[in-house]
Amino acid sequence: MAAAAALAVFWGGGNLPGTTVRAQPPEDWKGGIAYDLPPTAKITRVSFYLGKTESGPLLIYEVGLQNVSPKATRFKLTIFPLEGDPVSGSYPLLERKGKPLALEPKEEMVQKWPVFARELPKGFALVVKEIEE
């Protein structure tokens, strides 16, 4: 999954082909950690650390999302650091054998997002949007 997340970073800030959802950080956000998500999603895990990768130590965000809606839904997460470029990708990022390209009701998924930063962020915003297929 880390390789897939790295590909997401490679594709123009992580926007996958075929996704048209555009996100912006919260208007009043000035620092710390901010969240902006629809009522159909729940953030279940947030961590960030400097991890070892093939490219050397990089900042890695680890974010868990849960679908709390009654229907299968695909989400797009965009991480806006205070400094640097945003990274974004989908939950799920890729097709899974025997499963839809969406999170089932009550399904949770944790994904890692490596970014080209070598120090911990002073703050970031997590923005989640539903992807309409």
N, CA, C and O atoms as a GROMACS GRO file, in nm:
protein
  532
    1MET      N    1   0.083  -0.120   0.000
    1MET     CA    2   0.000   0.000   0.000
    1MET      C    3   0.087   0.125   0.000
    1MET      O    4   0.047   0.227  -0.056
    2ALA      N    5   0.205   0.119   0.062
    2ALA     CA    6   0.293   0.236   0.064
    2ALA      C    7   0.334   0.275  -0.077
    2ALA      O    8   0.344   0.393  -0.109
    3ALA      N    9   0.359   0.174  -0.162
    3ALA     CA   10   0.395   0.204  -0.300
    3ALA      C   11   0.280   0.273  -0.372
    3ALA      O   12   0.302   0.365  -0.450
    4ALA      N   13   0.158   0.228  -0.347
    4ALA     CA   14   0.041   0.291  -0.409
    4ALA      C   15   0.027   0.434  -0.361
    4ALA      O   16  -0.007   0.523  -0.440
    5ALA      N   17   0.051   0.457  -0.234
    5ALA     CA   18   0.042   0.593  -0.181
    5ALA      C   19   0.150   0.681  -0.242
    5ALA      O   20   0.127   0.798  -0.271
    6ALA      N   21   0.269   0.624  -0.263
    6ALA     CA   22   0.376   0.700  -0.326
    6ALA      C   23   0.337   0.737  -0.469
    6ALA      O   24   0.369   0.847  -0.515
    7LEU      N   25   0.269   0.646  -0.539
    7LEU     CA   26   0.220   0.678  -0.673
    7LEU      C   27   0.118   0.791  -0.668
    7LEU      O   28   0.115   0.876  -0.757
    8ALA      N   29   0.036   0.793  -0.565
    8ALA     CA   30  -0.063   0.899  -0.551
    8ALA      C   31   0.006   1.034  -0.537
    8ALA      O   32  -0.040   1.134  -0.592
    9VAL      N   33   0.117   1.038  -0.464
    9VAL     CA   34   0.193   1.161  -0.449
    9VAL      C   35   0.252   1.201  -0.584
    9VAL      O   36   0.257   1.320  -0.617
   10PHE      N   37   0.296   1.103  -0.662
   10PHE     CA   38   0.356   1.128  -0.792
   10PHE      C   39   0.256   1.190  -0.889
   10PHE      O   40   0.293   1.277  -0.967
   11TRP      N   41   0.131   1.148  -0.886
   11TRP     CA   42   0.029   1.197  -0.978
   11TRP      C   43  -0.020   1.334  -0.936
   11TRP      O   44  -0.130   1.346  -0.883
   12GLY      N   45   0.056   1.436  -0.958
   12GLY     CA   46   0.012   1.574  -0.937
   12GLY      C   47  -0.053   1.599  -0.803
   12GLY      O   48  -0.170   1.636  -0.797
   13GLY      N   49   0.021   1.579  -0.696
   13GLY     CA   50  -0.034   1.605  -0.564
   13GLY      C   51  -0.125   1.495  -0.516
   13GLY      O   52  -0.196   1.512  -0.417
   14GLY      N   53  -0.126   1.383  -0.586
   14GLY     CA   54  -0.205   1.271  -0.539
   14GLY      C   55  -0.344   1.263  -0.599
   14GLY      O   56  -0.419   1.172  -0.564
   15ASN      N   57  -0.382   1.353  -0.686
   15ASN     CA   58  -0.514   1.344  -0.748
   15ASN      C   59  -0.512   1.231  -0.849
   15ASN      O   60  -0.435   1.235  -0.946
   16LEU      N   61  -0.594   1.134  -0.829
   16LEU     CA   62  -0.598   1.019  -0.918
   16LEU      C   63  -0.678   1.052  -1.042
   16LEU      O   64  -0.773   1.129  -1.036
   17PRO      N   65  -0.640   0.994  -1.156
   17PRO     CA   66  -0.716   1.017  -1.278
   17PRO      C   67  -0.862   0.977  -1.257
   17PRO      O   68  -0.892   0.874  -1.196
   18GLY      N   69  -0.952   1.059  -1.307
   18GLY     CA   70  -1.094   1.028  -1.296
   18GLY      C   71  -1.161   1.088  -1.174
   18GLY      O   72  -1.284   1.086  -1.166
   19THR      N   73  -1.084   1.141  -1.079
   19THR     CA   74  -1.147   1.204  -0.963
   19THR      C   75  -1.154   1.354  -0.987
   19THR      O   76  -1.057   1.415  -1.033
   20THR      N   77  -1.268   1.413  -0.956
   20THR     CA   78  -1.287   1.555  -0.983
   20THR      C   79  -1.314   1.634  -0.856
   20THR      O   80  -1.342   1.754  -0.863
   21VAL      N   81  -1.307   1.571  -0.743
   21VAL     CA   82  -1.336   1.639  -0.617
   21VAL      C   83  -1.219   1.731  -0.584
   21VAL      O   84  -1.105   1.686  -0.576
   22ARG      N   85  -1.247   1.859  -0.566
   22ARG     CA   86  -1.144   1.955  -0.529
   22ARG      C   87  -1.167   1.997  -0.385
   22ARG      O   88  -1.280   2.026  -0.345
   23ALA      N   89  -1.062   1.999  -0.309
   23ALA     CA   90  -1.074   2.033  -0.167
   23ALA      C   91  -0.994   2.159  -0.137
   23ALA      O   92  -0.898   2.191  -0.207
   24GLN      N   93  -1.034   2.228  -0.034
   24GLN     CA   94  -0.964   2.345   0.016
   24GLN      C   95  -0.954   2.329   0.168
   24GLN      O   96  -1.041   2.268   0.229
   25PRO      N   97  -0.848   2.384   0.229
   25PRO     CA   98  -0.841   2.378   0.375
   25PRO      C   99  -0.951   2.464   0.436
   25PRO      O  100  -1.001   2.555   0.369
   26PRO      N  101  -0.989   2.438   0.561
   26PRO     CA  102  -1.091   2.522   0.626
   26PRO      C  103  -1.049   2.669   0.624
   26PRO      O  104  -0.932   2.702   0.643
   27GLU      N  105  -1.146   2.758   0.600
   27GLU     CA  106  -1.118   2.902   0.585
   27GLU      C  107  -1.052   2.962   0.708
   27GLU      O  108  -0.959   3.042   0.695
   28ASP      N  109  -1.097   2.926   0.826
   28ASP     CA  110  -1.048   2.988   0.949
   28ASP      C  111  -0.928   2.916   1.011
   28ASP      O  112  -0.888   2.948   1.122
   29TRP      N  113  -0.871   2.820   0.941
   29TRP     CA  114  -0.761   2.740   0.994
   29TRP      C  115  -0.630   2.818   0.988
   29TRP      O  116  -0.589   2.866   0.882
   30LYS      N  117  -0.566   2.830   1.104
   30LYS     CA  118  -0.439   2.904   1.114
   30LYS      C  119  -0.325   2.818   1.167
   30LYS      O  120  -0.208   2.856   1.155
   31GLY      N  121  -0.356   2.703   1.227
   31GLY     CA  122  -0.252   2.618   1.282
   31GLY      C  123  -0.311   2.500   1.355
   31GLY      O  124  -0.432   2.487   1.366
   32GLY      N  125  -0.223   2.414   1.405
   32GLY     CA  126  -0.269   2.294   1.472
   32GLY      C  127  -0.325   2.194   1.372
   32GLY      O  128  -0.293   2.200   1.253
   33ILE      N  129  -0.408   2.105   1.420
   33ILE     CA  130  -0.471   2.005   1.334
   33ILE      C  131  -0.618   2.041   1.318
   33ILE      O  132  -0.690   2.057   1.416
   34ALA      N  133  -0.662   2.052   1.193
   34ALA     CA  134  -0.802   2.085   1.164
   34ALA      C  135  -0.864   1.970   1.084
   34ALA      O  136  -0.795   1.899   1.011
   35TYR      N  137  -0.993   1.955   1.099
   35TYR     CA  138  -1.067   1.850   1.030
   35TYR      C  139  -1.187   1.910   0.958
   35TYR      O  140  -1.254   1.998   1.012
   36ASP      N  141  -1.213   1.863   0.837
   36ASP     CA  142  -1.332   1.902   0.762
   36ASP      C  143  -1.379   1.776   0.690
   36ASP      O  144  -1.314   1.730   0.596
   37LEU      N  145  -1.492   1.721   0.732
   37LEU     CA  146  -1.539   1.598   0.673
   37LEU      C  147  -1.692   1.593   0.669
   37LEU      O  148  -1.759   1.660   0.747
   38PRO      N  149  -1.745   1.513   0.576
   38PRO     CA  150  -1.890   1.502   0.566
   38PRO      C  151  -1.945   1.414   0.678
   38PRO      O  152  -1.868   1.342   0.742
   39PRO      N  153  -2.076   1.418   0.703
   39PRO     CA  154  -2.134   1.335   0.809
   39PRO      C  155  -2.127   1.186   0.778
   39PRO      O  156  -2.155   1.104   0.866
   40THR      N  157  -2.091   1.149   0.656
   40THR     CA  158  -2.082   1.008   0.618
   40THR      C  159  -1.947   0.946   0.651
   40THR      O  160  -1.930   0.825   0.636
   41ALA      N  161  -1.852   1.026   0.696
   41ALA     CA  162  -1.717   0.977   0.724
   41ALA      C  163  -1.678   1.008   0.868
   41ALA      O  164  -1.721   1.107   0.927
   42LYS      N  165  -1.595   0.920   0.922
   42LYS     CA  166  -1.541   0.939   1.057
   42LYS      C  167  -1.390   0.914   1.050
   42LYS      O  168  -1.347   0.812   0.995
   43ILE      N  169  -1.312   1.004   1.105
   43ILE     CA  170  -1.167   0.982   1.114
   43ILE      C  171  -1.141   0.898   1.238
   43ILE      O  172  -1.178   0.937   1.349
   44THR      N  173  -1.077   0.784   1.219
   44THR     CA  174  -1.055   0.690   1.329
   44THR      C  175  -0.912   0.686   1.377
   44THR      O  176  -0.883   0.635   1.486
   45ARG      N  177  -0.821   0.739   1.297
   45ARG     CA  178  -0.680   0.736   1.336
   45ARG      C  179  -0.606   0.848   1.266
   45ARG      O  180  -0.627   0.874   1.147
   46VAL      N  181  -0.520   0.916   1.340
   46VAL     CA  182  -0.432   1.018   1.283
   46VAL      C  183  -0.297   1.005   1.351
   46VAL      O  184  -0.287   1.016   1.473
   47SER      N  185  -0.194   0.982   1.272
   47SER     CA  186  -0.059   0.986   1.326
   47SER      C  187   0.034   1.037   1.216
   47SER      O  188   0.002   1.029   1.097
   48PHE      N  189   0.146   1.088   1.257
   48PHE     CA  190   0.247   1.136   1.162
   48PHE      C  191   0.382   1.116   1.227
   48PHE      O  192   0.400   1.137   1.347
   49TYR      N  193   0.478   1.076   1.145
   49TYR     CA  194   0.610   1.043   1.197
   49TYR      C  195   0.710   1.044   1.082
   49TYR      O  196   0.673   1.038   0.965
   50LEU      N  197   0.838   1.050   1.118
   50LEU     CA  198   0.944   1.036   1.019
   50LEU      C  199   0.974   0.887   1.008
   50LEU      O  200   1.017   0.824   1.104
   51GLY      N  201   0.951   0.832   0.890
   51GLY     CA  202   0.969   0.690   0.869
   51GLY      C  203   1.077   0.662   0.766
   51GLY      O  204   1.109   0.747   0.683
   52LYS      N  205   1.131   0.543   0.772
   52LYS     CA  206   1.233   0.501   0.676
   52LYS      C  207   1.164   0.452   0.549
   52LYS      O  208   1.071   0.372   0.553
   53THR      N  209   1.212   0.502   0.435
   53THR     CA  210   1.162   0.460   0.305
   53THR      C  211   1.281   0.434   0.214
   53THR      O  212   1.396   0.457   0.252
   54GLU      N  213   1.254   0.386   0.093
   54GLU     CA  214   1.360   0.365  -0.004
   54GLU      C  215   1.431   0.496  -0.039
   54GLU      O  216   1.547   0.495  -0.079
   55SER      N  217   1.361   0.608  -0.024
   55SER     CA  218   1.418   0.740  -0.053
   55SER      C  219   1.484   0.804   0.068
   55SER      O  220   1.524   0.920   0.061
   56GLY      N  221   1.495   0.730   0.177
   56GLY     CA  222   1.549   0.786   0.300
   56GLY      C  223   1.435   0.823   0.393
   56GLY      O  224   1.320   0.788   0.367
   57PRO      N  225   1.465   0.894   0.502
   57PRO     CA  226   1.359   0.930   0.597
   57PRO      C  227   1.264   1.034   0.536
   57PRO      O  228   1.307   1.138   0.485
   58LEU      N  229   1.134   1.004   0.541
   58LEU     CA  230   1.031   1.094   0.492
   58LEU      C  231   0.920   1.106   0.595
   58LEU      O  232   0.902   1.018   0.679
   59LEU      N  233   0.846   1.214   0.587
   59LEU     CA  234   0.729   1.232   0.671
   59LEU      C  235   0.619   1.140   0.621
   59LEU      O  236   0.590   1.135   0.501
   60ILE      N  237   0.558   1.066   0.712
   60ILE     CA  238   0.449   0.976   0.677
   60ILE      C  239   0.328   1.011   0.762
   60ILE      O  240   0.335   1.013   0.885
   61TYR      N  241   0.217   1.038   0.694
   61TYR     CA  242   0.088   1.055   0.762
   61TYR      C  243   0.016   0.922   0.756
   61TYR      O  244   0.017   0.854   0.653
   62GLU      N  245  -0.045   0.883   0.866
   62GLU     CA  246  -0.125   0.761   0.871
   62GLU      C  247  -0.265   0.802   0.915
   62GLU      O  248  -0.285   0.852   1.026
   63VAL      N  249  -0.363   0.781   0.827
   63VAL     CA  250  -0.499   0.829   0.853
   63VAL      C  251  -0.598   0.715   0.830
   63VAL      O  252  -0.597   0.649   0.726
   64GLY      N  253  -0.684   0.694   0.930
   64GLY     CA  254  -0.791   0.595   0.919
   64GLY      C  255  -0.924   0.664   0.897
   64GLY      O  256  -0.956   0.762   0.963
   65LEU      N  257  -1.002   0.611   0.803
   65LEU     CA  258  -1.136   0.661   0.776
   65LEU      C  259  -1.236   0.547   0.790
   65LEU      O  260  -1.206   0.432   0.757
   66GLN      N  261  -1.353   0.580   0.840
   66GLN     CA  262  -1.461   0.483   0.849
   66GLN      C  263  -1.583   0.541   0.778
   66GLN      O  264  -1.615   0.658   0.792
   67ASN      N  265  -1.650   0.455   0.700
   67ASN     CA  266  -1.774   0.492   0.634
   67ASN      C  267  -1.887   0.472   0.734
   67ASN      O  268  -1.915   0.359   0.773
   68VAL      N  269  -1.953   0.579   0.776
   68VAL     CA  270  -2.063   0.568   0.871
   68VAL      C  271  -2.198   0.588   0.802
   68VAL      O  272  -2.301   0.605   0.869
   69SER      N  273  -2.199   0.586   0.669
   69SER     CA  274  -2.325   0.598   0.596
   69SER      C  275  -2.384   0.459   0.571
   69SER      O  276  -2.314   0.359   0.587
   70PRO      N  277  -2.511   0.452   0.533
   70PRO     CA  278  -2.574   0.322   0.507
   70PRO      C  279  -2.542   0.265   0.369
   70PRO      O  280  -2.588   0.155   0.337
   71LYS      N  281  -2.466   0.336   0.286
   71LYS     CA  282  -2.433   0.285   0.153
   71LYS      C  283  -2.282   0.287   0.131
   71LYS      O  284  -2.209   0.362   0.197
   72ALA      N  285  -2.235   0.204   0.038
   72ALA     CA  286  -2.093   0.202   0.003
   72ALA      C  287  -2.054   0.338  -0.054
   72ALA      O  288  -2.123   0.393  -0.139
   73THR      N  289  -1.943   0.391  -0.005
   73THR     CA  290  -1.901   0.526  -0.043
   73THR      C  291  -1.750   0.529  -0.060
   73THR      O  292  -1.677   0.466   0.017
   74ARG      N  293  -1.704   0.601  -0.160
   74ARG     CA  294  -1.561   0.624  -0.179
   74ARG      C  295  -1.531   0.766  -0.135
   74ARG      O  296  -1.608   0.858  -0.163
   75PHE      N  297  -1.420   0.783  -0.067
   75PHE     CA  298  -1.383   0.914  -0.013
   75PHE      C  299  -1.250   0.959  -0.070
   75PHE      O  300  -1.167   0.878  -0.111
   76LYS      N  301  -1.232   1.091  -0.071
   76LYS     CA  302  -1.102   1.149  -0.106
   76LYS      C  303  -1.053   1.225   0.016
   76LYS      O  304  -1.125   1.308   0.072
   77LEU      N  305  -0.931   1.197   0.057
   77LEU     CA  306  -0.865   1.267   0.167
   77LEU      C  307  -0.761   1.360   0.107
   77LEU      O  308  -0.682   1.319   0.022
   78THR      N  309  -0.760   1.485   0.152
   78THR     CA  310  -0.653   1.578   0.118
   78THR      C  311  -0.591   1.626   0.248
   78THR      O  312  -0.660   1.670   0.339
   79ILE      N  313  -0.458   1.616   0.254
   79ILE     CA  314  -0.383   1.663   0.370
   79ILE      C  315  -0.314   1.793   0.330
   79ILE      O  316  -0.232   1.795   0.239
   80PHE      N  317  -0.349   1.900   0.400
   80PHE     CA  318  -0.291   2.032   0.376
   80PHE      C  319  -0.195   2.066   0.489
   80PHE      O  320  -0.241   2.103   0.597
   81PRO      N  321  -0.063   2.054   0.468
   81PRO     CA  322   0.030   2.098   0.572
   81PRO      C  323   0.039   2.251   0.574
   81PRO      O  324   0.013   2.316   0.474
   82LEU      N  325   0.075   2.307   0.689
   82LEU     CA  326   0.095   2.452   0.696
   82LEU      C  327   0.203   2.496   0.598
   82LEU      O  328   0.189   2.600   0.532
   83GLU      N  329   0.309   2.419   0.588
   83GLU     CA  330   0.416   2.447   0.493
   83GLU      C  331   0.420   2.332   0.393
   83GLU      O  332   0.412   2.216   0.432
   84GLY      N  333   0.432   2.364   0.268
   84GLY     CA  334   0.445   2.259   0.167
   84GLY      C  335   0.317   2.236   0.090
   84GLY      O  336   0.214   2.300   0.113
   85ASP      N  337   0.327   2.143  -0.003
   85ASP     CA  338   0.216   2.112  -0.092
   85ASP      C  339   0.124   2.008  -0.032
   85ASP      O  340   0.168   1.922   0.044
   86PRO      N  341  -0.006   2.014  -0.066
   86PRO     CA  342  -0.099   1.912  -0.017
   86PRO      C  343  -0.077   1.779  -0.088
   86PRO      O  344  -0.020   1.773  -0.196
   87VAL      N  345  -0.124   1.674  -0.024
   87VAL     CA  346  -0.124   1.540  -0.082
   87VAL      C  347  -0.265   1.487  -0.068
   87VAL      O  348  -0.334   1.514   0.030
   88SER      N  349  -0.309   1.411  -0.168
   88SER     CA  350  -0.444   1.358  -0.160
   88SER      C  351  -0.453   1.223  -0.228
   88SER      O  352  -0.369   1.187  -0.311
   89GLY      N  353  -0.554   1.150  -0.191
   89GLY     CA  354  -0.580   1.020  -0.250
   89GLY      C  355  -0.712   0.966  -0.202
   89GLY      O  356  -0.780   1.029  -0.120
   90SER      N  357  -0.748   0.852  -0.253
   90SER     CA  358  -0.881   0.796  -0.228
   90SER      C  359  -0.880   0.682  -0.128
   90SER      O  360  -0.779   0.615  -0.108
   91TYR      N  361  -0.994   0.661  -0.067
   91TYR     CA  362  -1.020   0.547   0.021
   91TYR      C  363  -1.134   0.468  -0.040
   91TYR      O  364  -1.246   0.518  -0.041
   92PRO      N  365  -1.112   0.350  -0.092
   92PRO     CA  366  -0.982   0.287  -0.113
   92PRO      C  367  -0.908   0.350  -0.231
   92PRO      O  368  -0.968   0.409  -0.321
   93LEU      N  369  -0.776   0.336  -0.226
   93LEU     CA  370  -0.692   0.394  -0.329
   93LEU      C  371  -0.702   0.314  -0.459
   93LEU      O  372  -0.711   0.371  -0.568
   94LEU      N  373  -0.700   0.182  -0.446
   94LEU     CA  374  -0.703   0.093  -0.562
   94LEU      C  375  -0.814  -0.009  -0.548
   94LEU      O  376  -0.869  -0.029  -0.439
   95GLU      N  377  -0.847  -0.074  -0.660
   95GLU     CA  378  -0.947  -0.181  -0.656
   95GLU      C  379  -0.897  -0.294  -0.568
   95GLU      O  380  -0.777  -0.324  -0.563
   96ARG      N  381  -0.992  -0.357  -0.499
   96ARG     CA  382  -0.959  -0.471  -0.412
   96ARG      C  383  -1.034  -0.592  -0.464
   96ARG      O  384  -1.151  -0.582  -0.503
   97LYS      N  385  -0.968  -0.705  -0.464
   97LYS     CA  386  -1.027  -0.827  -0.519
   97LYS      C  387  -1.158  -0.861  -0.447
   97LYS      O  388  -1.161  -0.877  -0.325
   98GLY      N  389  -1.265  -0.871  -0.524
   98GLY     CA  390  -1.394  -0.911  -0.470
   98GLY      C  391  -1.468  -0.804  -0.392
   98GLY      O  392  -1.570  -0.832  -0.330
   99LYS      N  393  -1.417  -0.680  -0.394
   99LYS     CA  394  -1.482  -0.572  -0.319
   99LYS      C  395  -1.504  -0.453  -0.412
   99LYS      O  396  -1.430  -0.435  -0.508
  100PRO      N  397  -1.607  -0.372  -0.383
  100PRO     CA  398  -1.629  -0.253  -0.466
  100PRO      C  399  -1.520  -0.149  -0.441
  100PRO      O  400  -1.448  -0.155  -0.342
  101LEU      N  401  -1.510  -0.055  -0.534
  101LEU     CA  402  -1.413   0.053  -0.520
  101LEU      C  403  -1.474   0.161  -0.430
  101LEU      O  404  -1.490   0.276  -0.469
  102ALA      N  405  -1.507   0.119  -0.308
  102ALA     CA  406  -1.571   0.205  -0.209
  102ALA      C  407  -1.558   0.136  -0.074
  102ALA      O  408  -1.532   0.016  -0.067
  103LEU      N  409  -1.576   0.211   0.032
  103LEU     CA  410  -1.582   0.153   0.166
  103LEU      C  411  -1.726   0.111   0.193
  103LEU      O  412  -1.819   0.190   0.173
  104GLU      N  413  -1.743  -0.011   0.237
  104GLU     CA  414  -1.876  -0.061   0.273
  104GLU      C  415  -1.923   0.011   0.399
  104GLU      O  416  -1.841   0.067   0.472
  105PRO      N  417  -2.054   0.010   0.427
  105PRO     CA  418  -2.102   0.070   0.553
  105PRO      C  419  -2.027   0.010   0.673
  105PRO      O  420  -2.011  -0.112   0.682
  106LYS      N  421  -1.983   0.095   0.762
  106LYS     CA  422  -1.909   0.062   0.884
  106LYS      C  423  -1.766   0.014   0.859
  106LYS      O  424  -1.694  -0.014   0.955
  107GLU      N  425  -1.724   0.004   0.734
  107GLU     CA  426  -1.587  -0.040   0.704
  107GLU      C  427  -1.488   0.072   0.735
  107GLU      O  428  -1.513   0.189   0.708
  108GLU      N  429  -1.376   0.032   0.794
  108GLU     CA  430  -1.267   0.125   0.826
  108GLU      C  431  -1.144   0.087   0.745
  108GLU      O  432  -1.118  -0.031   0.723
  109MET      N  433  -1.070   0.187   0.702
  109MET     CA  434  -0.945   0.163   0.629
  109MET      C  435  -0.841   0.263   0.678
  109MET      O  436  -0.869   0.382   0.691
  110VAL      N  437  -0.721   0.213   0.706
  110VAL     CA  438  -0.608   0.298   0.746
  110VAL      C  439  -0.508   0.295   0.631
  110VAL      O  440  -0.469   0.188   0.584
  111GLN      N  441  -0.466   0.412   0.587
  111GLN     CA  442  -0.368   0.422   0.479
  111GLN      C  443  -0.253   0.513   0.522
  111GLN      O  444  -0.270   0.603   0.604
  112LYS      N  445  -0.136   0.487   0.463
  112LYS     CA  446  -0.017   0.568   0.490
  112LYS      C  447   0.010   0.655   0.368
  112LYS      O  448   0.001   0.610   0.254
  113TRP      N  449   0.045   0.782   0.396
  113TRP     CA  450   0.071   0.879   0.291
  113TRP      C  451   0.210   0.939   0.310
  113TRP      O  452   0.225   1.033   0.388
  114PRO      N  453   0.313   0.887   0.240
  114PRO     CA  454   0.447   0.945   0.252
  114PRO      C  455   0.456   1.074   0.171
  114PRO      O  456   0.402   1.082   0.060
  115VAL      N  457   0.522   1.173   0.226
  115VAL     CA  458   0.540   1.301   0.157
  115VAL      C  459   0.687   1.340   0.163
  115VAL      O  460   0.761   1.297   0.251
  116PHE      N  461   0.727   1.422   0.068
  116PHE     CA  462   0.867   1.464   0.060
  116PHE      C  463   0.894   1.577   0.157
  116PHE      O  464   0.914   1.692   0.116
  117ALA      N  465   0.896   1.545   0.284
  117ALA     CA  466   0.931   1.638   0.391
  117ALA      C  467   1.020   1.563   0.488
  117ALA      O  468   1.002   1.443   0.509
  118ARG      N  469   1.113   1.631   0.545
  118ARG     CA  470   1.208   1.564   0.634
  118ARG      C  471   1.197   1.613   0.778
  118ARG      O  472   1.285   1.587   0.860
  119GLU      N  473   1.088   1.684   0.808
  119GLU     CA  474   1.064   1.726   0.947
  119GLU      C  475   0.914   1.719   0.975
  119GLU      O  476   0.832   1.720   0.883
  120LEU      N  477   0.881   1.713   1.102
  120LEU     CA  478   0.740   1.704   1.142
  120LEU      C  479   0.668   1.835   1.113
  120LEU      O  480   0.728   1.942   1.124
  121PRO      N  481   0.540   1.828   1.077
  121PRO     CA  482   0.466   1.950   1.044
  121PRO      C  483   0.432   2.030   1.169
  121PRO      O  484   0.418   1.975   1.278
  122LYS      N  485   0.418   2.161   1.151
  122LYS     CA  486   0.373   2.248   1.260
  122LYS      C  487   0.221   2.245   1.271
  122LYS      O  488   0.164   2.289   1.371
  123GLY      N  489   0.157   2.195   1.168
  123GLY     CA  490   0.012   2.182   1.166
  123GLY      C  491  -0.032   2.131   1.031
  123GLY      O  492   0.041   2.140   0.932
  124PHE      N  493  -0.154   2.077   1.025
  124PHE     CA  494  -0.209   2.031   0.898
  124PHE      C  495  -0.360   2.020   0.911
  124PHE      O  496  -0.415   2.009   1.021
  125ALA      N  497  -0.425   2.025   0.796
  125ALA     CA  498  -0.570   2.008   0.791
  125ALA      C  499  -0.601   1.882   0.712
  125ALA      O  500  -0.541   1.856   0.608
  126LEU      N  501  -0.695   1.803   0.763
  126LEU     CA  502  -0.743   1.684   0.694
  126LEU      C  503  -0.882   1.716   0.639
  126LEU      O  504  -0.975   1.744   0.715
  127VAL      N  505  -0.895   1.711   0.507
  127VAL     CA  506  -1.023   1.742   0.442
  127VAL      C  507  -1.070   1.616   0.369
  127VAL      O  508  -0.999   1.562   0.285
  128VAL      N  509  -1.190   1.571   0.403
  128VAL     CA  510  -1.248   1.451   0.344
  128VAL      C  511  -1.371   1.491   0.263
  128VAL      O  512  -1.454   1.569   0.309
  129LYS      N  513  -1.381   1.437   0.143
  129LYS     CA  514  -1.497   1.460   0.056
  129LYS      C  515  -1.545   1.326   0.002
  129LYS      O  516  -1.466   1.233  -0.013
  130GLU      N  517  -1.674   1.316  -0.027
  130GLU     CA  518  -1.726   1.198  -0.096
  130GLU      C  519  -1.692   1.210  -0.243
  130GLU      O  520  -1.697   1.319  -0.300
  131ILE      N  521  -1.658   1.098  -0.305
  131ILE     CA  522  -1.633   1.094  -0.449
  131ILE      C  523  -1.758   1.037  -0.514
  131ILE      O  524  -1.801   0.927  -0.482
  132GLU      N  525  -1.815   1.113  -0.604
  132GLU     CA  526  -1.932   1.066  -0.680
  132GLU      C  527  -1.879   0.995  -0.804
  132GLU      O  528  -1.814   1.056  -0.888
  133GLU      N  529  -1.908   0.869  -0.814
  133GLU     CA  530  -1.860   0.789  -0.928
  133GLU      C  531  -1.955   0.802  -1.045
  133GLU      O  532  -1.932   0.743  -1.150
   0.00000   0.00000   0.00000
